[in-house]
């Protein structure tokens, strides 16, 4: 039999977990809408740039606009879980997907643009992909935990290694050169 305190603790955990799941579910819609708003902003900036440069009717602009429209339309489907499932199914069923024709046409059209315009169009594409990645990372508690582990590794392990390397460099400047060992070893041959 469980005590009253254990029952209250277990009930509190259940209620808290349920509450967190409800908040998570509510926030998912907000996160999707926020991603769409950010993608709209990038697409609008790209349109204004293309309008200023007179490249609105080029395949480079049209295909990137089509790509961004599809990302906006399917923002609610963007998740780390879906990406992992797509990758696993590709590996399990040995599917080698081809790049979509729109993307291939866009790459070719961007290559035909002057260098500064091509770089700017690639930058708009990179901004959209960054927003997608940020959406996946911010929506995955699994990746949050991974970020904590990576941060711990970077802060503790790497900084310790840097500290040790600095100490070794400092000490090695004050000690006689290791070349003496090498010279002594060569004399014995």
N, C-alpha and C positions, 0 to 999 in steps of 0.2 A: 504494500500500500504506500502511496506517495503522500508526503506531508502537504499541508496547506501551502507552505512556502514554495515547494517544488512545483505544485500545481499552478500557482500564480506565476512563477518564473516561466514555466512551459507555455502557459496561456499568453503571457506577455510576448514571448518569442514568436508565437503563431500570429498574434495580432500585429506585431511590428513587421513581420515578413509580409503579411497580407497588405498592410498599409504601404510598404515599400513597392510591392508589385503593382498596386493601383497607381501610385505616383509614377512609376516607371512607364506604365501603359499610357497614362495621360501625357507624359513628357515625350513619348515617341511621336505623337502627332505634331507637337510643337517643334521637335527636332527636324521632322520631315519638312514642315512648312518653312523653317529657318533655312534649311538647305536649298529649297526651291527659291527663296528670296535672294540668297547669295548667288545662286546660279543665274537668276534673272539679272542681277546687277552686272555680273561678268558679261553676260550676253549683250546687255544694253551698251556697256562700254565698248565691246567689240563692234557693235553696229555703228556707234558714233565714230569710232576710229575708221571703219571701212567706208563710211559716208564721207568723212573728211578726205580720205585718200582716193576716193573714187573706185573702190574695189568691191562695192556691194554686190555687183552682178557676177563676180568671179566665182569659180568653183571652190576656191579656198574659203571664201566667206560663207557661201551657201551651204557647203558640206559641214563646216564647223557649227554653223547655226543649227543645222539639222541634228547634229550630234548633241548640242546643248539642249535643244528642245526635247530630245528623247531622254536625256538625263533628268530634266525637269519633270517630265511626264512620269517617269518611273522612280522618282526619288524615294517613294515609300517602300521600294523593294531593295534599296541599298542597305546591306548589313554585312557584317563580318561572317556570320553564319552562312548566309547565302553564297558568299564568295568561297568559303571553305568547301561547302557542298558542291559547288560547280567545279572547283579544282579537283576534289576527290572523285567525282563522277567522271571527269575527263581522264584521270589517271587509271581508275578501275576499268572503265570501258575502252581505254586506249583510243580516245577520241582526240584527233588533232584538228582543233578548230582553225578555220581560216579567218583572216582578218576581214571584217565587213567591207564590202565594196565602197561604201561611203567613206570609210576611214582611209582606204588605199587611195581613192580619188583625191581626198583632202591632202594627203601627204604629197602626192604628185603635184597638185595644184599649188601648194605652198612652196615646193621646190622651184616652181616657175616664177614666183614673185621676186621682186627685188629683195636684197638681203635684209634691209631694215624692216620692211613690211612682213617678210616671212618670219623673222624673229618675233615680231609682235604677235602674229597669229599663233605661233607656237607657244608664246607666253600666255595667251588667253586659254589655250587648250590646257596648259600646265596648271593654270589657276583653277580651272574646272576640276581637273583630276585631284588637285590638292584638297579642294572642298569635299570631294567624294571620300578621299582617304580620311580626312578629319572627321567626317560624319561617321565613318565606320569605327574609328578609334574611340571617339567620344561616346559611342553607343554600345561599347562592349566592355562589360565588367572584367572579362577575361584579359583584354588588352590593358585595362587599368592596372590589374595585378602585374602583368608583364612589365608595364612601365615602371612600377615601383621596384621590381627586381632589377631592371636595367639601370634605373637611377641609383639604386644601392650599389650595384657593381661599379658604375662610373665613379661615384663619389668615394666609396670606401676602397675598393680594390685598386682602381687606377690611381687615385691620389696617393695611396700607400706605396704603390710601385714607383710613382714619380718621386716621392719622398726618399725611398730607399736608393733610387738611382742618383738623386742629388747628394745623399750622404756618401755613396761610393765614389762619386766624382770628386767630392770635397776631400775625402780621405786619400784618394789615389794621388791627388796633387801634392800631398804632404809626404807620401811614402816614396821610397826609391822606385824607379821605373821597373815594370815587370820584364822589360827587355833584359835585365840582368839574369833572370832565370833562363831566358832563351839562350843568351850567350853562354851561360854555364853549361846548359844541356848540349849545346853544339860543341863545346870544348871536349866533352867526354866521348865524342864519337871518334 
